[in-house]
Amino acid sequence: MTVKPMPSPNSREILCQPQNMMCLHFSQRGYLNRRVANLYFLMISILSCTPVSPVSPITNVLPLSLVLLVSLIKEAWEDWKRFQNDMAINNTPVDVLLDQKWISVPWKKLQVGDIIRVKQDGFFPADLLFLASPNPDGVCYTETANLDGETNLKIRKALEKTWDYLTPERVSEFKGEVQCEQPNNSLYTFTGNLIIQNQTLPLSPNQILLRGCSLRNTEFIVGAVIFTGHETKVMMNAMKIPSKRSTLEKKLDKLILTLFCVLFCMCLLGAVGSGIFINRKYYYLQFSKNSDAQSNPDNRFAVAALTMFTLITLYSPIIPISLYVSVEMIKFIQSTQFINNDLHMYHFESNTPALARTSNLNEELGQVEYIFSDKTGTLTRNLMEFFKCSIGGEIYGTGISEIEIGTAQRNGMKVEVQKSSDATHEKGFNFDDARLMRGAWRNEPNPDLCKEFFRCLAICHTVLPEGEDSPEKIRYQAASPDEAALVTAAKNFGFFFFKRTPTTIYVHESHVERMGKVEDVPYEILNVLEFNSTRKRQSVVCRYSNGRLVLYCKGADTVIYERLADRDNELKRTSREHLEEFGAAGLRTLCLAYRDLSSEVYESWNEKYIQAKSSLRDREKKLDEVAELIEKELVLIGCTAIEDKLQEGVPTCIETLSKAGIKIWVLTGDKMETAINIAYACKLINNSMKQFIISSETDAVREVEDRGDQVELARFMKENVKNELKRCYEEALQYLRTGSETKLALVIDGKCLMYALDPSLRVMLLNLSLNCNAVVCCRVSPLQKAQVTSLVKKGAKRITLSIGDGANDVSMIQAAHVGVGISGQEGMQAVMASDFAIAQFRFLTDLLLVHGRWSYLRICKVVTYFFYKNLMFTLTQFWFTFHTGFSGQRFYDDWFQSLYNVIFTALPVIVLGIFEKDVSASLSKKYPELYKEGIRNTFFKWRVIAIWAFFAIYQSLVFYHFVTASSITGMNKAGKMFGLWDVSTMAFTCVVVTVNLRLLMMSNTITRWHHVTVGGSILAWFIFVFIYSGIVLPKDQENIYFVIYVLMSTIYFYLTLLLVPIAALFCDFIYQGAQRWFFPYDYQIVQEIHRHEPDASKVGLLEIGNQLTPDEARRYAIMQLPGEKSKHTGFAFDSPGYESFFASQAGVFVPQKAWDVARRASMKSRPKTSRKN
Amino acid sequence: MSSGEGSSQSSSKKSRQPKYSRFTQQELPACKPILTPGLVVTTFILVGVIFIPIGLLSLSASERVVEIVDRYDEDCIPSDQEKTAFIQSDKTNKTCVRSLTVPKKMQHPVYIYYQLDNFYQNHRRYVKSRSDKQLRNPENEDLTSPCEPEARVDNKPIVPCGLVAWSLFNDTYGFSVGGMNLSVNKKDIAWDSDKNYKFGSKVYPKNFQQGSLIGGGKLDEKIPLSEQEDLLVWMRTAALPSFRKLYGRIEQDLEANEMITVVIQNNYNAYAFGGKKKLVLSTTTWIGGKNSFLGLGYITIGGLCLFIATTFIVMYLIKPRPYGDPSYLSWNRNPPGN
């Protein structure tokens, strides 16, 4: 057996090197940063080893290594865990065919071309070509939960030619060659050929078993290894880790850059000074031309240049070494300990806590100004329930949707919701109409159409039944909840689909011939024309047992209407009215149609179909084209309406968020009416708002559309959109100018958006939409979602957040600054692409207003504090330089200098970054406006930094001058004098005490950890200096020897220690007092309002989620049903795969998103029943 | 995030509800200090009230110190000669007589300091040019590497080596009042730690000032370093380019208006680099020598605090801000739309 990638003819043998596929590389975060930082520290370390260095190398290198060590240990630990995992996986045994026997070997020994056997529930060790299984028809079932989180089983089917290679004896006779594509990351596509016995057989994803999946419901399979190790599709996917950096961090880089400039200026100044200073007249320094270059007065330039390096080493603490490590640590704790563990964001029903998938973006959450939200599954529950239908021009279903209730309430009407007690209600079915239930439909005006309606529901789908065959116990595995709801509906109408084989669907039909009669009817499925986003429809060709050939089709109204036979116009008209009515009620609609086929028509078509199916190139496109040939002249049956309820707490959440100054945009694939209604229902839009609607569904557009000239249509549309935009924008400006309180809302549909996103109109669209409080984009493709997001992100330079649940939101999630995925009920694609995952939309309140705001506040404080303490420290050193003849003599002992950041001031700032909060969580939510401080970036403006810089300069002057000026005369009763090291140790003591006290001054919350660390840091300094000045070190100069004891024997020490820190903090205190008093921040007012309230906001939180209302209990029970976590493919309008489609249409290159491709292609992997070739 | 290939099976049953802890829910007990106007004013007044007395005490202590400062470098050199040549010459007579008047009674002990200005004892080249190992232990005589360029002479180690020792100050002072000599006590002028630990009692000067250039004072080779207190004082390098160093003590009261005659051996070359030399006689109090900086610092900060406190009170009276008034919230001050 040989495997050949198509372009290169050599077969390859690659060791299997399994690695964990989805581990998040924390080491990736700020990687570049750290590289620049490391480079800097390396440079400083090298400099400190040269004679120009004013400090000894060890003191400089050791703390640096300590800092690096901390991050290294973290990474090493993660690597170790990964390594152990790898080892375990690498050594898992698998059966390989050797000498006609199955021999167990570890995974890592696998080679391309090996034939292996995988038993039930085992994982596939590599990408395999599926050869045979003991199941009839050569099928096997796989679970792909590890790839995409989908728990429903997928069917794989081996090529018929290879079915009987089951026993070792048989398999060893197997000889063949595989030609296949190069390894790639597209999980659900595969093109290749198998050449056996001089026959070339096309291979499809259907014969490929991917590494990471597991075998289910199949005793064993035999397969040939195609890709191993890093070439497997899973591993090719694992390489891509989206990496985002927060805006604040980018600004931090600018700050660091500024500090570099300051450092350079300081050094330059000192260097010039040293060049001027050097003079032979200072004979006691013995400057002569025989001395080293730095002391050679004949070459002042060399002196200055070398002093430059000396000073760079000396002033290097101005760049905070430990800042990045500290911030990383703080963020890590924030995300792993706080966000992931917040009980407020734990969703009990789906048993899902919040998850921060990256800790890079915590503070970004505190600055979000625009939220782009998907509708289905994000604002709504995505629990699809069959709610209403229209058959043959008649509406059935008595329910009133939540949105209708909402609409009615807006119009001032009271709606009584009465539920008849006997109404059937199960998951996916919330329908009540006596005219249809229990066979009553036979008495309706159109019983035949009803029958077609139900059969269409029962036959035209890709659902897999699971479990027992009784109506009560069966479970449906469906690609989307819509689909499951439709099949469930058919079941309740008496058309119970209970069994699927690759070629047949069995339906348990009641009441068809006469009331009470029950029979099992098999339908032979001849072709399945699958759903995809271009087609927006799905068809099945089936043969009745009596030989009748029918094509059943269901899909979006627009595509179905285009393909209807030209008759029954009355029915079409009424059905369209019904569709609009359903749409207005916020329901998701689908049209059903059928077509009777003659066997000649079918046979001639089927040939083309088979041809298309076996083509190697553009198979999908060709299949679509062939499908087009038969999906025409359809007969309309009716339409279905499915309700998707709003998630709990969505309106409140949206209200809170908009109070917080966040603008929410809804981007949905739904129809305009549905979208507007949802927007009303969740309080995004209300009647007092001025709405601008830019729609392509106008008569004028339709007229041009009917003419059928695409070029003309495009031109007209563009003109139309441009005029509309201009009109709306002018009107909006009118409203703004008059200063009226009217809020504005913009509704735009996908087609118009396509033109509005044109570079020439983009600016106008942006200006208009930025002035609107709410924007609803309907009928948009995933690519457009991403485009709109980046329009605001890049055009308006505002911070954006995207939230969504499905694969169609992936591009939007990745485009925004922060991507949030809804987890717990949906597929994993959105979550996998996201930065944060929450279970419910309403948790955004906590995520943004509490965690985001606090993180922002904390990181700002930490960064500014670091900036301050290092600048101040370095400046004291700088002032000293002026008094040393610019020689670069250090003021502080080198150990003091290097341990300053690492020990004496390290921990309190981390505690600040972890515990600081201005107001409690409940107040954060009570006063959402506080969030605006983050949007305005109040705490990390250049102005704020300038204030800190001012205080740093002031304090450094106080430290240096107070201590030196007060120590020029006799220092004690015995008249003895201090030397340099006595003075500097005194100054350093003051610095350590002051810097730590300053931290307490800037804390709004002081826990006992603050006390411990601040006290501990000061204590650590004293302990250190006691020991350090008490022992003899193997150094040339023991400057600090006994210094602290000398110092502490004088009264001067204590007087200075009291005076200098207070004098230094004096200005800061005045500033803080005056600022609070005269220019208070909002949070300060809130603190004052609630100053007497104990922080008991969360008492009894433990009980939250355990007390369920009956309704919640029901929902919970539903959620707990196994196997029901089906995935949303956006059956009707909300579809994956748009992105690449639209992109290719527009000629834009869109990188293949793994999960997007997964999504699209996963539909292809569902039972596919082609006629045997 | 799912990790490992077998995680999917175990995930469904177990509750993933986070455990409650005060830490993870960010509910640690904490005090939340608010800088209320009252607190600000109280703090200022408190600091003022504590600081001013301390300042006054320190200041008065410093004021009680009697200090005589006499700059002699200019006057102790014949004005008609080239200064540097004069001071470097072996043949010139460098004796110089000065008379000082005692302004107030000086109680013994009266401390004698010499003060140098524009002398960079804190220059990097200077500070590092010493070997503490050599100073402590006679066995480390050869450890002179940091002492460049004054490490060795004729390849023999210099003890004590380095620029610091080499440039030892060597002016001497003799005092007399009314013809009667005042004895100068030169014991105990260095810190005990220097004497006992940093400088060895068995280390004797060797090859000192034997080179072609003589930087300053010479040392008696029979006396161990720990006893050479002038050297000890000199080698505790000063922080600033202008510094005082203790020379000795006069163990006798000096009465007001007494004339003291000082005989100075003006040996040290401060002329080359334009430095000043001063002789200082000073008494001490508990705070040390005459330095009003600390006292003034305390009084200034204390005074400023009281002043600021008053200002705050006045400003509060002029422009009061109701405490915790919701109308001061920014969104209430500027209703949206304006």
Interface residues (C-beta under 8 A of the other chain):
Chain A: N20 M21 M22 C23 L24 P54 N85 I89 F123 E143 A145 N146 G149 T151 G212 N279 K281 Y282 Y283 Y284 L285 Q286 F287 S288 N290 S291 S295 T310 Q337 F338 N340 N341 D342 L343 Y346 F348 N351 T352 P353 L355 R357 G739 S740 E741 M828 W854 H883 T884 G885 S887 G888 Q889 R890 F915 K917 A921 Y927 E929 K932 F962 T964 A965 S966 S967 I968 T969 G970 M971 N972 K973 A974 G975 K976 M977 F978 G979 L980 D982 V983 S984 N1004 T1005 I1006 T1007 R1008 W1009 V1032 K1035 D1036 Q1037 E1038 Y1041 F1042 Y1045 V1046 T1050 I1051 Y1052 L1055 T1056 L1058 L1059 I1062 A1063 F1066 F1069 I1070 Q1072 G1073 A1074 R1076 W1077 F1078 P1080 D1082 Q1084 I1085 V1086 Q1087 E1088 I1089 H1090 R1091 D1095 K1098 L1101 L1102 G1105 P1122
Chain B: M1 S2 S3 G4 E5 G6 S7 S8 S12 S15 R16 Q17 P18 K19 Y20 S21 F23 T24 Q25 Q26 E27 L28 P29 A30 C31 K32 P33 I34 L35 T36 P37 V40 T43 V47 F51 I54 S58 P109 Y111 Y113 F119 Y120 Q121 N122 H123 R124 R125 Y126 V127 K128 R130 S131 D132 K133 R136 L143 S145 P146 P149 E150 L163 W166 S167 D188 I189 A190 W191 S193 D194 Y197 K198 L213 G215 G216 V233 R236 T237 A238 A239 L240 P241 S242 F243 R244 K245 L246 R249 N269 A272 F273 G274 S282 T284 T285 W286 I287 G288 G289 K290 N291 F293 L294 G297 Y298 I301 L304 C305 I308 F312 M315 Y316 K319 R321 Y323 G324 D325 P326 Y328 L329 S330 W331 P336 G337 N338
